[in-house]
Amino acid sequence: MQKGSYLSYKTNIYKMKKINLNLCCKKCGNTFKYVVTRKDLQENQLVPRSMGCETEYTLSEVICPHCNREFEVEVFEYPENTFQVTT
């Protein structure tokens, strides 16, 4: 698993207007903050697990502000309202 961030929210992701992500570019190693809205995330998959469903989202067309590399980010929600970001 690549370097990422863990985010916890008390409110449901569907009600959130902004989601702050800490990302790391795999090409240059630059870490940066990236703000998205719920509509920016594309839901890919729901997997039943012991503490509820794990939901996988994809965020496309993220551009590193340091090297201008475009990449895709996977966001996993499990358990509910706990998010892990991988690049």
VMD Tcl script that draws the C-alpha trace (Angstrom):
set ca {
  {0.00 0.00 0.00}
  {1.28 3.44 -0.90}
  {1.70 6.33 1.48}
  {-1.72 7.82 2.20}
  {-3.87 9.39 4.84}
  {-6.56 8.33 7.22}
  {-9.57 10.56 7.74}
  {-12.41 10.20 10.24}
  {-15.64 12.13 10.10}
  {-18.62 12.24 12.45}
  {-20.96 13.02 9.56}
  {-21.79 10.80 6.63}
  {-19.71 11.35 3.46}
  {-22.89 11.90 1.45}
  {-23.73 14.99 3.53}
  {-20.24 16.50 3.46}
  {-19.62 19.44 1.13}
  {-15.80 19.30 1.21}
  {-13.40 16.46 1.89}
  {-9.76 17.32 2.64}
  {-7.30 14.68 1.43}
  {-3.56 14.46 2.09}
  {-1.96 13.00 -1.04}
  {1.53 11.93 -2.04}
  {2.74 11.91 -5.66}
  {4.38 8.59 -6.61}
  {6.62 10.28 -9.20}
  {8.24 13.10 -7.17}
  {7.21 12.25 -3.57}
  {5.59 15.65 -3.00}
  {2.85 15.64 -0.37}
  {-0.02 18.08 -0.75}
  {-3.57 18.77 0.37}
  {-6.38 18.20 -2.11}
  {-9.98 19.26 -1.51}
  {-12.83 17.40 -3.20}
  {-16.59 17.34 -3.00}
  {-18.79 14.26 -2.79}
  {-19.65 14.48 -6.49}
  {-15.93 14.23 -7.38}
  {-15.77 10.67 -6.02}
  {-16.93 7.80 -8.20}
  {-18.20 4.79 -6.25}
  {-16.68 1.58 -7.61}
  {-17.46 -1.28 -5.29}
  {-19.21 -2.33 -2.07}
  {-17.77 -5.31 -0.20}
  {-19.58 -6.73 2.86}
  {-17.27 -7.05 5.90}
  {-17.66 -7.67 9.62}
  {-18.22 -4.01 10.59}
  {-20.41 -3.09 7.60}
  {-19.60 -2.58 3.94}
  {-16.25 -1.40 2.65}
  {-16.80 1.15 -0.11}
  {-14.18 1.90 -2.75}
  {-14.22 5.24 -4.57}
  {-12.03 6.57 -7.38}
  {-10.91 10.16 -7.83}
  {-9.59 10.77 -11.36}
  {-7.45 13.51 -12.86}
  {-5.55 14.58 -9.73}
  {-2.56 16.71 -10.74}
  {0.55 17.07 -8.57}
  {1.27 20.80 -8.07}
  {5.03 20.12 -8.00}
  {5.70 17.95 -11.09}
  {2.33 18.28 -12.92}
  {1.92 14.49 -13.09}
  {-1.71 13.39 -13.44}
  {-2.77 10.37 -11.42}
  {-5.77 8.55 -9.97}
  {-6.52 8.13 -6.28}
  {-8.42 5.30 -4.60}
  {-10.40 6.16 -1.47}
  {-11.61 3.35 0.78}
  {-14.29 3.80 3.44}
  {-14.24 1.16 6.19}
  {-15.64 1.11 8.75}
  {-18.31 3.71 8.04}
  {-16.99 7.29 8.05}
  {-13.31 6.21 8.21}
  {-11.39 6.85 5.01}
  {-8.03 5.63 3.70}
  {-6.47 7.21 0.61}
  {-4.01 5.43 -1.69}
  {-2.31 6.77 -4.79}
}
mol new
graphics top color blue
foreach p $ca { graphics top sphere $p radius 0.5 }
foreach p [lrange $ca 0 end-1] q [lrange $ca 1 end] { graphics top cylinder $p $q radius 0.2 }
display resetview
